[in-house]
Amino acid sequence: MKTGLDHLPPQKKQEIDRILRLVFEEFEDALSLARHEWKTAGKILKVILYGSHARGDWSYEPGSRVGKNSDWDLLIIVNDERLTDYMAYWSNLAKRFRVEFEHTHRLLSPVQFIVHSLDEVNDALSHGRYFFIDIARDGVALYEADETPLAEPRPKSPTEASSAARDYFETWFTKATEFFDTYRFSEERGRYDNGAIQLHQCVERLYQTVLLVCTFYTPYIHDLVKLRGQAELVDARLQAAWPRQNSTDVDAFEKLQEAYVKARYIKDFDIGAEQLAWLGERTEVLMDLARSVCEERLAALEAAAS
């Protein structure tokens, strides 16, 4: 795995240095009151930069805060699977990154990260999950606790890949359409809160479908921003589903993001018929794009297997 950052300009190097410091600060803080032996022994084994900043094809437009700047993408590898619990150990880091990008502007680009144990990563490599194979090939190790290498990737055979991708598509895309049907049912009856929940679940499943079909991996989370970011790394055409040129559109997507929790538990969650309808229209656009991306991928895999 690569370790150098010579392809980054000085400003980017300073930014990634700060990001790395925040990772360790927040992880140490999350474990500061640990008493269980497995927690006190918890540590970060590797931090790997992947995606456009690792490859060298990132985009950055000074002064632009939405949609123009490539994310920093990190894989954080820990020594115990229990330490991957997002709410227990990593939610504060996500908040810190968001504050430093959106409010204090100490970070010039958004930061997305995923956390897995070393066993999980090695298992994914041994089962040919493209997402992790790409990271092992193109990623840059920002930190390594020791010289323990990742497992040797074992790509799936063409037949295995085609069969697995087809199964993922048929299962997950079907789930997405079922949620969209329920959204329509709720919308027609003026149950806008429930309609928002169903749309959230539909969008979540659509992004997970793309990720599973194209990379054999998806983070099982409800965070649409993270899922969108991961899926758009796979195919940039998906960006067209959600306009980001004005605050009204951005706010609407944020409302959808919030719906999974707030529409369930907060009495005053407010979403109107017009905003819900717009979200429904954009979700239909995403559904068409996701279907096209997946069908192209499936055709390529089936051709390779024949």
Salt bridges, closest charged atoms under 4 A:
GLU25 OE1 - ARG96 NH2 3.43
GLU26 OE2 - ARG96 NH1 2.64
ASP57 OD2 - ARG55 NE 3.24
ASP80 OD2 - ARG82 NH2 2.91
GLU100 OE1 - ARG18 NE 2.76
GLU100 OE2 - ARG96 NE 3.52
GLU102 OE1 - HIS103 NE2 3.97
GLU120 OE1 - HIS116 ND1 3.28
ASP123 OD1 - HIS127 ND1 3.28
ASP134 OD1 - ARG137 NH2 3.08
ASP138 OD2 - ARG137 NH2 2.85
GLU144 OE2 - LYS46 NZ 2.69
GLU160 OE2 - ARG154 NH2 3.73
GLU187 OE1 - ARG184 NH1 3.05
GLU188 OE1 - ARG189 NH1 3.56
GLU204 OE1 - HIS200 ND1 3.70
GLU204 OE2 - ARG205 NH1 3.04
GLU204 OE1 - HIS222 ND1 2.98
GLU232 OE2 - ARG244 NH2 2.59
ASP235 OD2 - ARG237 NH2 2.70
GLU258 OE2 - LYS262 NZ 3.66
GLU284 OE1 - ARG184 NH2 3.07
ASP288 OD1 - ARG291 NH1 3.13
GLU296 OE2 - ARG237 NH1 2.98
GLU302 OE2 - ARG166 NH2 2.72
